[in-house]
């Protein structure tokens, strides 16, 4: 345990338990502006046991539990305890982290099988800016969960089934054998879908063909399935190109399209019926989840089968939960889906709980998120009024980053500049998205996103590159200083050390609410602390042993920066 706050909590728990008559009691240790840490648990405990909080706080300070940890303990106010950590204690923790490939991040003690549903584009449609949030938020949660040792199953729940495929297949046939056999190029997907949709709206003959094709598709007609697979394959090739540029972990092995759950829906429907959960409502078969009502206060139904006998989208989602729990053995399911789907997903989870398919400790969580807005404060659109294509957005981010890097470092070779531009452009786009509390909307702004100062991706990447440049100037391999003891002499060294040691807690805090912005805040604060250290504590001009100590502290900072950025899916360039 390398986080001093966590160490302090662990040492105090027996003391607070004893004061609570042997029952557990939280010491409530928090970082503080007035000291390295503050112990606040005496106030809550005093109310419970009927004691004076200052008396309880005094008994804590008089115990010997913190002798090797704190250089100063001061009771303040109604019973707070301000703590200054001892220099030898912090230096020993730094040495432990510096010699740990995991940088102090221990594996979770309650390992789980975690299924994360994210990205979810639609076949035969181009990915747009709306897919950005689901994809990068989901990817960062995957990385953090894997870092803690959980078994993570990525599921890209693509839209690859349903009525639209009737018109899409018929339009594919209308385009001719060459297109039907070879597929479409990446840039044709959007126009292909719009043309099919327009044709469906204008021609009753085409509508009837499309309906018949849906019947063939659902009936398993082999010729129709061949054409359907062709549409899926050409779309997946396009998705993969976007994922590659975006630098996320999704592959074809993670595809879990709606088609996978079609064969399961009849069984799920029958299980609902056997459990007595189905009711008839105006010809449709519905389930009434507990606690959901419409505007008139009447119970709100979830439709399992329409009046025409067709299974519904909700039935597919029920089958999805059953499959993830019973086949994959999920302990935790995260649905990284936009906030407008909150009510639908809560109804699905409620029905699954009512049917006995989702039982504690197994948990399903909707990780909702807000929208990406344009400069006008409305949903971000292209000049033509359409949703902005994600591929175009990525290309523009890279182009803008290359221009910014060329201005900042004109001596960088062209080929190296191109590589760095991709890391910086994509990193800027991801960080701008992830650094916003996911439940909030945010306004897209290229200038803020690509700035080299403030809480931005380029600022954090530049901090890492700056440290690498220090070692290049010194002509020293970074790994060579990792056994050097780090001495914390100046206040800026101490502040940076405390931030480095808080890294494990930053990860667990982010996962506690599935909020990557908390890790973003940590990385920004780490980069800011390093900047203060760099400005106030000369590294290469210092004499030994201070010089080597500061090089070791800088190297550890670079390692934590690169690792934490990696958990956000952001690359850490060595020069910019």
C-alpha positions in Angstrom: 0.0 0.0 0.0 1.8 3.1 -1.2 -0.8 5.8 -0.9 0.0 7.6 2.4 -3.7 8.4 2.9 -4.6 4.8 2.5 -1.8 3.7 4.8 -2.9 6.2 7.5 -6.5 4.9 7.2 -5.3 1.3 7.7 -3.3 2.2 10.8 -6.1 4.2 12.3 -8.9 1.6 11.8 -8.0 -0.5 14.9 -7.9 2.6 17.1 -11.3 3.9 15.9 -12.8 0.4 16.2 -11.6 0.2 19.9 -13.2 3.6 20.6 -16.4 2.3 19.0 -16.6 -0.7 21.3 -15.0 -3.1 18.9 -17.2 -2.3 15.9 -15.7 -0.9 12.7 -15.5 2.9 12.4 -14.2 4.9 9.5 -11.3 7.3 10.5 -12.3 9.5 7.5 -8.9 10.5 6.3 -8.8 13.0 3.5 -6.1 15.2 1.8 -6.1 18.7 3.2 -5.0 22.2 2.2 -3.8 22.9 5.7 -1.7 19.8 6.1 -0.7 16.6 4.2 -3.9 14.9 5.5 -6.8 15.5 7.9 -8.4 12.9 10.1 -12.1 13.7 10.5 -13.6 10.6 11.9 -13.6 11.7 15.5 -16.6 14.0 14.9 -19.0 11.4 13.6 -17.8 8.8 16.2 -18.2 11.2 19.1 -21.9 11.6 18.2 -22.4 7.9 18.1 -20.7 7.1 21.4 -21.6 10.2 23.3 -18.1 11.6 23.7 -16.3 14.9 23.2 -14.8 14.8 19.7 -11.7 16.7 20.8 -11.1 14.1 23.5 -11.3 11.3 21.0 -9.0 13.2 18.7 -6.5 13.7 21.5 -6.5 10.0 22.3 -5.6 9.3 18.6 -2.7 11.7 18.7 -1.4 10.2 21.9 -1.4 6.7 20.6 1.8 5.2 19.1 0.1 4.0 16.0 1.4 6.9 13.8 4.9 7.3 15.2 6.6 6.0 12.1 4.2 7.8 9.7 3.6 11.4 11.0 6.1 14.1 12.0 3.3 16.2 13.3 -0.2 15.6 14.6 -2.4 18.6 15.6 -5.9 18.7 16.9 -7.8 21.5 15.3 -11.3 23.0 15.5 -14.0 20.7 17.0 -11.9 17.6 16.6 -10.1 17.5 13.3 -6.5 16.1 13.3 -4.1 17.7 10.9 -1.3 15.3 9.8 2.1 16.1 8.4 3.8 12.9 7.1 7.4 12.3 8.1 10.0 12.7 5.4 11.5 9.2 5.9 8.0 7.7 5.5 7.3 9.4 2.2 10.8 8.6 0.9 10.4 5.0 1.7 7.1 4.9 -0.1 8.6 6.5 -3.2 11.4 3.9 -3.2 8.8 1.2 -3.1 6.9 2.7 -6.1 10.0 3.4 -8.1 10.9 -0.3 -7.9 7.4 -1.5 -8.8 6.5 -2.0 -12.4 2.8 -1.4 -11.4 3.8 2.0 -9.8 2.0 1.1 -6.5 -1.2 0.1 -8.2 -2.2 -3.2 -6.5 -4.6 -5.7 -8.1 -8.2 -5.6 -6.7 -9.0 -8.0 -3.9 -12.5 -8.8 -5.2 -11.7 -9.8 -8.8 -14.8 -9.8 -11.1 -15.9 -10.8 -14.5 -16.9 -7.5 -16.0 -18.8 -7.1 -19.3 -18.6 -3.6 -20.8 -21.0 -2.7 -23.6 -19.8 0.3 -25.5 -19.4 2.0 -28.9 -22.3 0.2 -30.7 -22.4 1.8 -34.2 -25.0 0.7 -36.8 -24.2 -1.5 -39.8 -24.3 0.4 -43.1 -24.1 3.8 -41.3 -21.0 5.9 -40.7 -19.9 6.5 -37.1 -20.6 10.1 -36.1 -19.5 12.4 -33.3 -22.2 10.8 -31.1 -20.2 7.6 -31.0 -17.1 9.3 -29.7 -18.2 9.5 -26.0 -19.4 5.9 -25.7 -16.2 4.6 -27.4 -13.6 6.5 -25.4 -15.4 6.3 -22.1 -15.9 2.6 -22.5 -12.3 2.1 -23.6 -10.9 3.9 -20.6 -13.1 1.9 -18.2 -11.9 -1.3 -19.9 -8.2 -0.2 -19.4 -8.7 0.7 -15.8 -10.6 -2.5 -15.0 -7.9 -4.6 -16.6 -5.2 -2.7 -14.8 -6.8 -3.8 -11.5 -6.8 -7.4 -12.6 -10.5 -7.9 -13.4 -11.5 -10.2 -16.3 -12.9 -7.8 -18.8 -15.1 -8.8 -21.7 -15.6 -6.1 -24.3 -18.9 -6.2 -26.2 -19.5 -3.9 -29.1 -23.3 -4.2 -29.4 -23.6 -3.2 -33.1 -26.9 -2.7 -34.8 -26.8 -5.5 -37.4 -30.4 -6.7 -37.4 -34.0 -5.5 -37.9 -36.3 -4.1 -40.5 -33.9 -1.6 -42.1 -31.9 -4.5 -43.5 -34.7 -5.3 -45.9 -34.3 -2.0 -47.7 -30.5 -2.1 -47.4 -30.2 -5.5 -49.0 -32.6 -4.6 -51.8 -30.7 -1.3 -52.5 -27.5 -3.3 -52.5 -28.9 -5.5 -55.2 -30.1 -2.5 -57.2 -26.6 -1.1 -57.3 -25.5 -4.2 -59.3 -23.5 -7.4 -58.9 -20.1 -5.6 -58.8 -21.1 -3.6 -55.7 -23.0 -6.5 -54.2 -20.0 -8.8 -54.5 -17.1 -6.3 -53.7 -18.8 -4.1 -51.2 -18.7 -0.4 -50.6 -15.8 1.9 -49.9 -15.6 3.5 -46.5 -16.8 6.9 -47.6 -19.9 5.4 -49.4 -21.7 4.1 -46.3 -23.5 7.3 -45.4 -24.8 8.0 -48.9 -25.7 4.3 -49.3 -28.0 4.4 -46.3 -29.6 7.7 -47.2 -30.2 6.5 -50.8 -31.9 3.3 -49.5 -34.0 5.3 -47.1 -35.1 7.8 -49.7 -36.0 5.0 -52.1 -38.1 3.3 -49.4 -39.9 6.5 -48.7 -40.7 7.2 -52.4 -41.5 3.8 -53.8 -44.3 1.4 -52.6 -42.8 -1.3 -54.9 -39.5 -1.0 -53.1 -41.2 -1.0 -49.7 -42.9 -4.3 -50.5 -39.6 -5.8 -51.8 -37.9 -4.6 -48.5 -40.7 -6.2 -46.4 -40.3 -9.5 -48.2 -36.6 -9.4 -47.8 -37.0 -8.9 -44.0 -39.2 -12.1 -44.0 -36.5 -13.9 -45.9 -33.8 -12.6 -43.6 -35.6 -13.6 -40.4 -36.5 -17.0 -42.0 -32.8 -17.8 -42.6 -32.8 -17.6 -46.4 -29.2 -18.4 -47.4 -29.0 -16.0 -50.3 -30.3 -13.2 -48.1 -27.9 -14.0 -45.3 -25.0 -13.9 -47.7 -26.0 -10.3 -48.7 -26.6 -9.4 -45.1 -23.1 -10.7 -44.1 -21.6 -8.7 -46.9 -23.1 -5.5 -45.5 -21.9 -6.4 -42.0 -18.4 -7.2 -43.2 -18.0 -4.0 -45.1 -19.3 -2.0 -42.2 -16.9 -3.8 -39.7 -14.0 -3.0 -42.0 -14.9 0.7 -41.7 -15.5 0.5 -38.0 -12.0 -1.1 -37.6 -10.4 1.8 -39.5 -12.0 4.3 -37.2 -11.0 2.3 -34.1 -7.4 2.0 -35.3 -7.1 5.8 -35.8 -8.8 6.4 -32.5 -6.5 4.0 -30.7 -9.1 1.9 -28.8 -9.0 -1.8 -28.0 -12.1 -3.0 -29.9 -11.6 -5.7 -32.5 -13.7 -8.1 -34.5 -13.5 -10.5 -31.5 -15.5 -8.1 -29.5 -18.5 -7.8 -31.8 -21.8 -8.7 -30.2 -24.4 -7.6 -32.7 -28.1 -7.6 -32.2 -28.2 -10.7 -34.5 -26.5 -12.7 -31.8 -29.5 -12.4 -29.5 -32.3 -13.1 -32.0 -32.2 -16.9 -31.5 -32.4 -16.3 -27.7 -35.6 -14.2 -27.6 -38.1 -16.9 -27.9 -36.6 -18.7 -24.9 -36.5 -15.4 -22.9 -40.1 -14.7 -23.8 -41.1 -18.2 -22.7 -39.3 -17.8 -19.4 -41.2 -14.6 -18.8 -44.4 -16.4 -19.5 -43.5 -19.3 -17.2 -42.8 -16.9 -14.4 -46.2 -15.3 -14.8 -44.8 -11.9 -15.6 -46.5 -11.4 -19.0 -49.8 -9.4 -19.4 -51.9 -8.5 -22.4 -52.2 -4.8 -23.2 -54.1 -3.7 -26.3 -53.0 -6.9 -28.1 -49.3 -6.6 -27.1 -47.7 -8.8 -24.5 -46.0 -6.7 -21.8 -44.2 -6.8 -18.5 -44.7 -4.3 -15.8 -41.4 -3.5 -14.0 -41.8 -2.4 -10.4 -41.8 1.3 -9.8 -42.3 2.7 -13.3 -45.3 4.8 -14.1 -46.4 7.0 -17.0 -47.4 10.7 -16.8 -50.9 9.7 -15.7 -49.5 7.7 -12.8 -50.4 4.4 -14.4 -48.0 1.4 -14.4 -45.6 1.7 -17.4 -45.3 -1.4 -19.5 -42.3 -2.8 -21.3 -43.4 -4.4 -24.5 -42.0 -7.9 -25.0 -44.0 -8.8 -28.1 -46.0 -6.5 -30.3 -49.6 -7.0 -31.2 -48.4 -8.4 -34.6 -46.4 -11.0 -32.7 -42.9 -9.5 -33.3 -40.3 -9.4 -30.6 -39.2 -5.9 -29.6 -35.9 -4.1 -28.9 -36.5 -4.6 -25.2 -36.8 -8.4 -25.7 -33.4 -8.4 -27.3 -32.0 -6.4 -24.4 -33.5 -8.9 -21.9 -31.8 -11.7 -23.9 -28.6 -9.8 -23.8 -28.6 -9.6 -20.0 -29.5 -13.3 -19.7 -26.6 -14.3 -22.0 -24.1 -12.1 -20.2 -25.0 -13.5 -16.8 -25.6 -17.1 -17.7 -23.1 -17.8 -20.5 -20.4 -15.2 -19.7 -20.7 -15.4 -15.9 -20.8 -11.6 -15.5 -20.5 -10.2 -12.0 -20.8 -6.7 -13.3 -22.2 -5.3 -16.5 -21.5 -1.8 -17.6 -23.7 -0.2 -20.3 -21.8 2.8 -21.7 -24.9 4.3 -23.4 -26.2 7.8 -23.7 -28.2 9.3 -20.9 -31.5 9.4 -22.9 -31.6 5.6 -22.7 -31.6 5.7 -18.8 -35.3 4.9 -18.4 -35.3 2.1 -20.9 -32.2 0.4 -19.4 -33.6 0.7 -15.8 -36.8 -1.0 -16.9 -34.8 -3.8 -18.5 -32.7 -4.3 -15.4 -35.9 -4.2 -13.2 -37.6 -6.9 -15.3 -34.4 -9.0 -15.2 -34.4 -8.7 -11.4 -38.1 -9.5 -11.2 -37.5 -12.6 -13.3 -34.6 -13.7 -11.1 -32.0 -13.3 -13.9 -30.2 -10.4 -12.2 -29.7 -11.2 -8.6 -27.2 -9.6 -6.1 -24.3 -9.5 -6.0 -24.5 -9.5 -9.8 -24.9 -5.9 -10.9 -25.9 -4.0 -14.1 -25.0 -0.3 -14.3 -25.9 2.3 -16.9 -22.9 4.5 -17.4 -24.7 7.4 -19.0 -23.2 10.4 -20.7 -24.2 13.8 -22.1 -24.0 15.2 -25.6 -21.2 16.9 -27.7 -22.4 20.4 -28.5 -21.4 22.8 -31.2 -20.4 26.5 -30.7 -24.1 27.4 -30.7 -24.8 25.2 -27.7 -26.8 22.8 -29.8 -26.1 19.2 -30.9 -22.9 19.3 -32.9 -23.6 19.2 -36.7 -21.7 19.6 -39.9 -22.2 22.7 -42.1 -24.7 20.7 -44.1 -26.7 20.1 -41.0 -25.8 16.4 -40.6 -24.1 14.7 -37.7 -20.3 15.2 -37.9 -18.6 12.0 -39.2 -16.2 10.6 -36.6 -13.6 9.7 -39.2 -13.6 13.4 -40.5 -13.3 14.6 -36.9 -10.3 12.4 -36.3 -8.6 13.5 -39.5 -9.1 17.2 -38.6 -7.7 16.7 -35.1 -4.5 15.2 -36.5 -4.2 18.0 -39.2 -4.7 20.7 -36.6 -2.2 19.0 -34.2 0.4 18.8 -36.9 0.1 22.5 -37.6 0.4 23.3 -33.9 3.5 21.1 -33.5 5.1 22.6 -36.6 4.7 26.1 -35.1 5.9 25.0 -31.6 8.8 22.8 -32.8 9.8 23.6 -36.4 13.0 21.6 -36.1 11.1 18.3 -35.6 11.6 16.1 -38.7 8.6 15.7 -40.9 8.1 12.0 -40.4 8.5 12.3 -36.7 6.1 15.3 -36.7 3.5 13.2 -38.4 3.7 10.5 -35.8 3.6 13.0 -32.9 0.7 14.8 -34.6 -1.4 11.7 -34.6 -0.7 11.1 -30.9 -1.3 14.7 -29.9 -4.4 15.2 -32.1 -6.2 12.0 -31.0 -5.0 12.5 -27.4 -6.4 16.0 -27.4 -9.7 14.8 -28.7 -9.9 12.0 -26.1 -8.8 14.1 -23.1 -11.3 16.9 -24.0 -14.1 14.4 -23.9 -12.9 12.3 -20.9 -12.0 15.3 -18.8 -15.7 16.4 -18.7 -17.9 14.8 -16.1 -19.5 12.2 -18.3 -23.1 13.0 -17.3 -22.7 16.5 -18.6 -22.9 17.9 -22.1 -19.8 19.7 -23.3 -19.1 22.3 -26.0 -16.6 21.3 -28.7 -13.8 23.8 -29.1 -10.7 23.1 -31.2 -8.7 26.0 -29.7 -9.2 24.9 -26.1 -8.7 21.2 -27.0 -5.3 21.7 -28.7 -3.9 24.3 -26.3 -0.5 23.6 -24.8 -1.6 25.0 -21.4 -4.3 24.3 -19.0 -6.2 21.0 -18.5 -5.6 19.7 -22.1 -4.2 16.6 -23.6 -1.2 18.4 -25.2 -0.3 20.0 -21.9 -0.1 16.6 -20.2 1.8 15.0 -23.2 4.2 17.9 -23.2 5.0 17.4 -19.5 6.0 13.8 -20.4 8.1 14.9 -23.4 9.8 17.6 -21.3 11.0 15.0 -18.8 12.3 12.9 -21.6 14.2 15.8 -23.0 15.9 16.4 -19.6 17.3 12.9 -19.8 18.4 13.4 -23.5 20.2 16.6 -22.6 21.9 14.8 -19.7 22.7 11.8 -21.9 21.4 9.5 -19.2 19.2 6.4 -19.6 16.1 6.9 -17.5 16.2 3.4 -16.1 19.6 4.0 -14.6 18.3 6.3 -11.9 15.5 4.1 -10.6 17.6 2.7 -7.7 18.6 6.2 -6.6 17.1 7.3 -3.3 14.8 10.3 -3.6 15.3 13.0 -1.0 12.4 15.4 -0.5 14.1 18.7 0.4 12.0 21.4 -1.2 8.2 22.0 -0.8 7.7 21.4 -4.5 9.5 18.0 -4.3 7.2 17.0 -1.4 4.1 18.1 -3.2 5.0 16.1 -6.3 5.8 13.1 -4.2 2.4 13.2 -2.5 0.7 13.4 -5.8 2.7 10.5 -7.2 1.8 8.3 -4.2 -1.9 9.1 -4.6 -2.0 7.5 -8.0 -3.7 4.2 -6.9 -6.4 6.0 -5.1 -7.1 8.1 -8.2 -7.8 5.0 -10.2 -10.1 3.5 -7.6 -11.9 6.8 -7.2 -12.5 6.9 -11.0 -13.9 3.4 -11.1 -15.9 4.0 -7.9 -18.4 6.1 -10.0 -17.2 5.0 -13.5 -16.0 8.6 -14.0 -12.8 8.9 -16.1 -12.8 12.7 -15.5 -11.5 12.0 -12.0 -8.4 10.3 -13.4 -8.1 13.2 -15.9 -8.1 15.6 -13.0 -5.4 13.6 -11.2 -3.1 13.6 -14.3 -3.5 17.3 -14.8 -2.7 18.0 -11.1 0.4 15.7 -11.5 1.6 17.6 -14.5 1.0 20.9 -12.7 2.9 19.7 -9.7 5.8 18.6 -11.9 5.8 22.1 -13.6 6.2 23.8 -10.2 8.9 21.3 -9.3 10.7 21.9 -12.7 10.6 25.7 -12.3 11.7 25.9 -8.7 14.0 22.9 -8.3 16.9 22.9 -10.8 17.7 19.3 -12.0 20.7 19.2 -14.2 22.4 22.2 -12.6 22.2 20.8 -9.1 25.1 19.1 -7.5 25.2 15.5 -6.4 23.4 13.8 -4.7 20.5 16.3 -5.3 20.9 16.0 -9.1 20.4 12.3 -9.2 17.6 12.5 -6.7 15.7 14.9 -8.8 16.4 12.9 -11.9 14.9 9.9 -10.2 11.8 11.9 -9.1 11.4 13.2 -12.7 11.7 9.7 -14.1 9.0 8.4 -11.7 6.8 11.3 -12.7 7.2 10.4 -16.4 6.3 6.8 -15.7 3.2 7.7 -13.8 2.2 10.2 -16.5 2.6 7.6 -19.2 0.8 4.9 -17.3 -2.1 7.1 -16.3 -2.5 8.6 -19.8 -2.4 5.0 -21.1 -5.4 4.2 -18.9 -7.2 7.0 -20.7 -6.1 5.6 -24.0 -3.8 8.5 -24.7 -0.2 8.1 -26.0 2.7 9.8 -24.2 5.2 11.1 -26.8 8.9 11.4 -25.9 9.3 14.6 -27.9 6.9 17.3 -29.2 
